[in-house]
Structures are given as C-alpha cells and as structure tokens.
Amino acid sequence: MFTTELCDILKIEYPIILGGMVWIGKSELAAAVSEAGGLGLLAAGGMTLEEMSEEAEKVREITSKPFGVNVPLARPDAWDLIERAVKGGASVVATSAGSPKKLTGQIKDLGCTVMHVVPSVSFAEKCADAGVDIVIAEGIEAGGHDGFDEITTMALIPQVVDAVTVPVVAAGGIADGRGFVAALSLGAKGVQMGTRFVATHESAAHPRFKEAILKVGANGTTLTGRTTVGPTRGIKNRLTEMILDAERRGATQDEIFDLIGEGRSAIASIEGDIEEGSVYCGQIGGMIREIKSVKDVIDNVIREAEAVVRSLQRGISD
C-alpha cells in the first residue's frame, strides 16, 4: 500500500528513513532500520575517518540491505567521510549543514543517490538546481539543529512539494502511522524519523537519554541558539536555561560559546548527563512512552498507517 517513488530510488521496502543523529546513529541502529525495510543512515557528524570505516563495515556485517550516511558539509573532511562510507558499502549520501552544490556532483559520480536536508522552500529549490535526487524537508518540530526560518512541518512540506520536481521526504514531528499518512497526504514520498528511533533498543543513546524522552511532555522541549548556531531543539534542562538566560541578557556569540563550552551533545548522548548536556529531542517526544525494537517501530508505523487509511476510506464512503 505504501510503496512510493522513494522506495524505488533507494531500493527499500518502506519509505522510512533514519534521521542523521550525531553519536546515536551508529551501526547497530542504522543496520536495524535497513533490515526492517527502511533506510538506515550512519551519522558521520561525530565520527573520525577510522570510525566511519569501522561502522560501515559493521553495518554490512549485520545486513545486506541498502544503507547510507549523513554527512554535515560543514566538516572540513566531509569528502573523506563520504569516500570511506561508500567504500564500506553505503549507497546513499544525505548531506546537511552546507551548500548542496558543494559535493553533489562528485557524490553522484560515485554512483550514489544524494539527499539533502533543508528547512525552507528556498533551500529546497537550491537543492533541485544542484542536482540532488531527494529533498528532506525538516520542520521546526524536529530535534537538534533546525532552520532559521522556523517553519512547521505541516506548512513546509506542501510548499516544498509544489516548488521542486524531485521527491520530497517529510521530517520533524513524525513518530507513528498517523504522522506517516499525514506526510504522504501533503505530497511527501516518505518520512524521516529521528526522535522515535532514539528511543529504541538498538539506539546508541545512553539509557538516561532514552528515559528522558519517555518522560518529556508536550511542552518539554525548547529552542536555543537563535543568536548563535541557529535554532536547536532539545529537552528543557539546566543547560537550556543557562543558554536562554544568556540570550535574553544579550550576550554576544563568543560569550555564549565560552559559556557553553564544547561537547555538550556527547555529554548527554554518550555520558548520560541530561542536565548539563544537549538532549536533542523533537516535540513529538511527548507521545513516545516506550522503548521498542526498531522492527517494532517500523511495523507499528505501517500497521497504524494502514488502519488510518481504512478508517478514512470508511468515513468517506459513509
């Protein structure tokens, strides 16, 4: 029922993609998503070149199905990371945090499908002009780094779909079959999920990080970074209070960076300090109440989506 153009391009069973999540999107999680019928992405943002080679090799040991890599173009060694991932078996490269023109042509010359994450219609159009195969349009609901435009997924997806001819993937605020069907109804050819996959057994996130997602409420996340790196969504904690206070006081970028220091994402994701670290989490975290296997997550999404479509069909016929 839900085979779309995205499935044909990526050679996957279900149009569901794992979001690129630094420190968390490692081999076990990426392989599990691919093995369950979606597309797993290794998150290269926090990996060294050696780690990328090792993680890609581990994915290939677990599954023979397609997988990819997410590479922030802001990294000076972005091309080296891509080459390592492709050499290890990755067939899809998702880029972010930079111009899609930078490496798209070179990546396609490697025989890979190219996706790029965008927060706005204008960036989506630039992606299409650059030759990107698939646009991932991410709304401000998403966890982690979002766009300065601060457009919600519901408003962003149909506008991007109307603006470009390449397939569009919806990201931000999607964690179940209802969100999946909603995204397809807006014209997307598939979805990308991050927060829902963090709260899985295969996720590399620290247990306290996962538990924090299960406890977060509908208003439990906030945006920081508007005056520095751009809107960044995470669970409210001592760190977000400190950053927001500095922003309200009019602190300069340098003052805020000095205040925050380095490694806040790793402190939360790896060490499990959910008060002093950046606990990246989307607003949809408020409906996640159970840690599941990746297979259960994907199976439940498809099963719920089928039930939603049948319910809509009955309602229309009535």
Phi, psi and omega per residue, in radians:
M1 nan -0.589 -3.012
F2 -1.951 0.443 3.028
T3 -1.315 2.123 -3.110
T4 -2.134 3.110 3.083
E5 -0.974 -0.572 3.134
L6 -1.072 -0.711 3.129
C7 -1.067 -0.720 -3.128
D8 -1.160 -0.735 -3.103
I9 -1.181 -0.773 -3.046
L10 -1.585 -0.145 -3.132
K11 1.065 0.852 3.126
I12 -2.165 2.883 -3.084
E13 -1.455 -0.753 -3.115
Y14 -2.091 2.488 -3.118
P15 -1.409 1.111 -3.114
I16 -2.259 2.197 -3.082
I17 -2.066 2.461 3.040
L18 -1.375 2.221 3.085
G19 -1.156 2.626 3.126
G20 -1.403 1.839 -3.037
M21 -2.072 1.947 -3.084
V22 -0.965 2.409 -3.134
W23 1.257 -0.348 -3.012
I24 -1.861 -0.655 -3.103
G25 -1.410 1.262 -3.134
K26 -1.803 -3.012 -2.943
S27 -1.023 -0.770 -3.079
E28 -1.095 -0.744 -3.138
L29 -1.226 -0.832 -3.126
A30 -1.050 -0.775 -3.127
A31 -1.140 -0.676 -3.135
A32 -1.117 -0.708 3.121
V33 -1.128 -0.785 3.120
S34 -1.118 -0.773 -3.110
E35 -1.116 -0.526 -3.136
A36 -1.453 -0.010 3.064
G37 1.952 -0.118 3.096
G38 -1.691 -2.762 3.068
L39 -2.093 1.991 3.066
G40 -1.464 2.450 3.096
L41 -2.123 2.221 2.974
L42 -1.300 2.352 3.137
A43 -1.614 1.814 -3.034
A44 -1.368 -0.214 -3.007
G45 -0.904 -0.637 -3.106
G46 -1.891 0.250 -3.064
M47 -1.812 2.570 2.943
T48 -1.431 2.983 3.112
L49 -1.079 -0.702 3.139
E50 -1.137 -0.725 3.115
E51 -1.123 -0.663 3.110
M52 -1.062 -0.791 3.120
S53 -1.071 -0.748 -3.133
E54 -1.153 -0.763 -3.105
E55 -1.176 -0.702 3.104
A56 -1.104 -0.707 3.117
E57 -1.110 -0.694 3.125
K58 -1.131 -0.701 3.094
V59 -1.040 -0.812 -3.102
R60 -1.149 -0.468 3.077
E61 -1.252 -0.509 -3.083
I62 -1.522 -0.676 -3.069
T63 -2.468 2.624 3.057
S64 -1.738 0.032 -3.105
K65 -1.425 2.812 -3.097
P66 -1.043 2.517 3.007
F67 -2.520 2.957 -3.115
G68 -2.452 -2.930 -3.121
V69 -2.462 2.487 3.034
N70 -1.840 2.152 -3.074
V71 -2.199 2.050 3.026
P72 -1.218 2.137 -3.092
L73 -1.202 -0.215 3.099
A74 -1.210 -0.320 3.111
R75 -1.265 2.309 -3.121
P76 -1.137 -0.399 3.139
D77 -1.793 0.472 -3.081
A78 -0.972 -0.781 -3.106
W79 -1.141 -0.681 3.123
D80 -1.116 -0.697 3.093
L81 -1.093 -0.746 3.130
I82 -1.086 -0.806 3.135
E83 -1.054 -0.728 3.125
R84 -1.092 -0.773 -3.116
A85 -1.123 -0.771 -3.126
V86 -1.154 -0.706 3.084
K87 -1.074 -0.543 3.128
G88 -1.450 -0.045 3.055
G89 2.070 -0.053 3.126
A90 -1.158 2.356 3.141
S91 -1.951 -0.090 -3.116
V92 -2.315 2.389 3.085
V93 -2.144 2.087 3.064
A94 -1.805 2.108 -3.137
T95 -1.852 2.755 3.141
S96 -2.763 3.030 3.039
A97 0.928 0.870 3.107
G98 2.961 3.125 -3.120
S99 -1.329 2.274 3.114
P100 -1.126 -0.333 3.133
K101 -1.273 -0.332 -2.967
K102 -1.012 -0.854 -3.026
L103 -2.322 0.026 -3.033
T104 -0.955 -0.839 -3.116
G105 -1.064 -0.751 -3.132
Q106 -1.156 -0.666 3.132
I107 -1.142 -0.747 -3.137
K108 -1.158 -0.525 3.080
D109 -1.143 -0.398 3.073
L110 -1.386 -0.081 -3.134
G111 1.538 0.276 -3.089
C112 -1.755 2.656 2.981
T113 -1.393 2.413 -3.098
V114 -1.979 2.237 3.026
M115 -2.090 2.634 3.084
H116 -2.395 2.399 -3.126
V117 -1.554 2.261 -3.112
V118 -2.301 2.655 3.109
P119 -1.853 0.013 -3.016
S120 -2.674 2.914 3.118
V121 -1.159 -0.739 -3.089
S122 -1.088 -0.706 3.105
F123 -1.187 -0.619 3.099
A124 -1.085 -0.716 3.119
E125 -1.131 -0.661 3.088
K126 -1.122 -0.639 3.101
C127 -1.103 -0.804 3.140
A128 -1.070 -0.736 3.118
D129 -1.123 -0.532 -3.111
A130 -1.425 -0.121 3.103
G131 1.620 0.225 3.113
V132 -1.081 2.449 -3.095
D133 -1.367 -0.602 -3.061
I134 -2.475 2.399 3.080
V135 -1.859 2.241 3.028
I136 -1.779 1.902 -3.105
A137 -1.681 2.063 -3.011
E138 -1.988 2.159 3.121
G139 -1.418 2.945 -3.069
I140 -1.208 -0.184 3.089
E141 -1.197 -0.364 -3.014
A142 -1.158 2.652 3.051
G143 -1.368 2.770 3.126
G144 1.439 -2.633 -3.059
H145 -1.393 2.167 3.135
D146 -2.011 -3.105 -3.078
G147 -1.608 2.720 3.120
F148 -1.112 -0.394 -3.097
D149 -1.218 -0.455 3.089
E150 0.942 0.892 3.105
I151 -1.712 2.388 3.122
T152 -1.291 2.735 -3.128
T153 -1.030 -0.773 -3.113
M154 -1.005 -0.670 3.138
A155 -1.449 -0.586 -3.035
L156 -1.278 -0.785 -2.982
I157 -1.037 -0.919 -3.114
P158 -1.102 -0.543 3.116
Q159 -1.221 -0.690 3.095
V160 -1.191 -0.735 3.120
V161 -1.011 -0.716 3.138
D162 -1.248 -0.411 -3.013
A163 -1.568 -0.421 -3.060
V164 -2.223 2.787 3.133
T165 -1.755 -0.210 3.111
V166 -1.384 2.755 3.129
P167 -1.058 2.507 -3.132
V168 -1.999 2.362 3.061
V169 -1.900 2.342 -3.139
A170 -1.614 2.361 3.116
A171 -2.418 2.556 3.125
G172 1.843 1.930 3.068
G173 1.425 0.414 -3.107
I174 -2.128 2.185 -3.118
A175 -2.580 -0.020 -3.141
D176 -2.608 -3.046 -3.087
G177 -1.144 -0.528 3.114
R178 -1.139 -0.805 3.107
G179 -1.132 -0.642 3.119
F180 -1.057 -0.862 3.137
V181 -1.145 -0.694 3.120
A182 -1.032 -0.750 -3.140
A183 -1.102 -0.762 3.120
L184 -1.129 -0.644 -3.136
S185 -1.167 -0.423 3.121
L186 -1.471 -0.067 3.093
G187 1.910 -0.083 3.105
A188 -1.201 2.659 3.108
K189 -1.718 0.022 3.121
G190 3.067 -3.105 -3.111
V191 -2.281 2.729 2.972
Q192 -2.077 2.283 -3.140
M193 -2.128 2.387 3.109
G194 -2.036 -1.162 -3.042
T195 -0.970 -0.715 -3.131
R196 -1.079 -0.625 3.141
F197 -1.393 -0.339 3.042
V198 -1.099 -0.719 -3.103
A199 -1.505 0.967 3.067
T200 -2.259 2.838 -3.139
H201 -1.122 -0.581 -3.074
E202 -1.427 -0.217 -3.131
S203 -1.117 2.486 3.122
A204 -1.450 0.009 -3.141
A205 -1.114 2.569 3.099
H206 -1.066 2.540 3.134
P207 -0.933 -0.633 3.124
R208 -1.201 -0.549 3.064
F209 -1.114 -0.834 3.133
K210 -1.079 -0.744 -3.138
E211 -1.101 -0.620 3.118
A212 -1.081 -0.655 3.105
I213 -1.145 -0.729 -3.131
L214 -1.108 -0.463 -3.084
K215 -1.650 -0.232 -3.050
V216 -1.215 2.486 3.102
G217 -1.681 -3.082 -3.096
A218 -1.052 -0.548 -3.136
N219 -1.892 0.427 -3.023
G220 -1.495 -0.036 3.098
T221 -1.969 2.857 3.117
T222 -2.596 2.877 3.108
L223 -1.836 2.235 2.991
T224 -2.123 3.054 3.028
G225 1.485 0.115 -3.117
R226 -1.063 -0.504 -3.100
T227 -1.702 0.030 -3.106
T228 -2.272 -1.656 -3.032
V229 -1.459 -0.110 -3.078
G230 1.861 2.809 -3.085
P231 -0.890 2.229 -3.128
T232 -2.310 2.112 -3.052
R233 -1.715 2.289 3.074
G234 -2.663 3.006 3.122
I235 -1.218 2.413 3.126
K236 -1.083 2.256 3.101
N237 -2.754 -2.966 -3.121
R238 -1.075 -0.642 -3.138
L239 -1.121 -0.821 -3.126
T240 -1.131 -0.617 3.095
E241 -1.103 -0.731 -3.137
M242 -1.120 -0.773 -3.127
I243 -1.160 -0.817 -3.125
L244 -1.087 -0.671 3.109
D245 -1.104 -0.753 3.124
A246 -1.120 -0.698 3.126
E247 -1.150 -0.705 3.121
R248 -1.132 -0.574 -3.135
R249 -1.368 -0.098 3.124
G250 1.419 0.453 3.128
A251 -1.073 2.570 3.114
T252 -1.287 2.922 3.098
Q253 -1.019 -0.793 -3.118
D254 -1.095 -0.703 3.129
E255 -1.105 -0.712 3.136
I256 -1.191 -0.748 3.115
F257 -1.080 -0.719 3.114
D258 -1.122 -0.659 -3.132
L259 -1.160 -0.747 -3.084
I260 -1.304 -0.772 -3.053
G261 1.357 -2.900 -3.080
E262 -1.899 2.806 2.968
G263 1.353 0.320 -3.094
R264 -1.152 -0.576 3.111
S265 -1.176 -0.779 3.128
A266 -1.145 -0.620 3.128
I267 -1.003 -0.699 3.139
A268 -1.411 -0.884 -3.014
S269 -1.191 -0.723 -3.046
I270 -1.690 -0.817 -3.055
E271 -1.532 -0.331 3.089
G272 1.437 0.305 3.077
D273 -1.478 1.739 -3.028
I274 -1.582 0.115 3.054
E275 -1.877 -0.671 -3.115
E276 -1.741 -0.125 -3.139
G277 -1.852 2.918 3.110
S278 -1.508 1.894 -3.131
V279 -1.670 1.445 -3.096
Y280 -1.104 2.213 -3.086
C281 -2.769 2.361 3.097
G282 -1.409 2.889 3.137
Q283 -1.081 -0.417 -3.139
I284 -1.199 -0.208 3.090
G285 -0.955 -0.450 -3.133
G286 -1.107 -0.286 3.125
M287 -1.871 0.027 -3.138
I288 -1.620 2.076 -3.041
R289 -2.217 0.121 -3.088
E290 -2.638 2.405 3.021
I291 -1.470 2.175 -3.088
K292 -2.170 2.992 2.965
S293 -1.332 2.733 3.103
V294 -1.026 -0.739 -3.138
K295 -1.051 -0.738 3.116
D296 -1.110 -0.695 3.123
V297 -1.046 -0.894 -3.092
I298 -1.172 -0.768 3.108
D299 -1.044 -0.723 3.136
N300 -1.156 -0.693 3.109
V301 -1.033 -0.845 -3.114
I302 -1.162 -0.754 3.137
R303 -1.105 -0.763 3.099
E304 -1.134 -0.692 3.137
A305 -1.092 -0.735 3.105
E306 -1.086 -0.701 3.120
A307 -1.150 -0.677 3.116
V308 -1.107 -0.787 -3.140
V309 -1.107 -0.745 3.122
R310 -1.099 -0.695 3.118
S311 -1.110 -0.749 3.111
L312 -1.117 -0.704 3.131
Q313 -1.107 -0.722 3.107
R314 -1.130 -0.708 -3.112
G315 -1.131 -0.687 3.132
I316 -1.184 -0.749 -3.100
S317 -1.189 -0.536 3.128
D318 -1.245 nan nan
